[in-house]
Amino acid sequence: MLLLLKGTVFLKYWFEILDARIGSSVLLDTFDITDPSLVSIRDEAVISEGVLVQSHEVKNGILSLHPIRIGWNSSIGPYAVIQKGSVVKEGAEIQPLQKVEGDQHVLKPTKLNNVKEDWLQIPSDGHAAMTDAQPCPLNFEEAIKYVGEVAESVKTLRHTAPP
């Protein structure tokens, strides 16, 4: 039955019935959460296909249980394994097929090339020739609007260009 719920909002409700704490706008594409009552997933997290979230371990005949915390806006790649006691911090990314050991804290990845996350560098005249154009900073909403305008321009050019 859970296979039919995979990737839908109903899977979130299923795990909440089992006492998992799951925030809003969470994309949950796995049903391998072994101890839902010990799992906390914050808002806007992405848990990809095949991820195993396992809050327990049996070692030397002793069962140990530790909670797992997945932070706001975090991303867990496909088929990763999150083990007992792990804490995935806000905005962190776990790559596909990786294992997060028990009691390990995963921090937010460092930004490459000192790029600020709030800004995009786009030519001020809107053309693709970036070598001589002065970049202008845009916030996320302005960048989305800019991309939409460029897409509309391309669509218009395709319809008005001679065959």
Helices and strands as residue ranges (DSSP letters): H 2-5, H 9-17, E 21-22, E 27-28, E 32-33, G 36-38, E 39-41, E 46-47, E 52-54, E 56-59, E 62-65, E 68-70, E 75-76, E 81-83, E 87-88, E 93-94, E 99-100, E 105-106, G 112-114, E 120-123, E 135-138, H 140-160
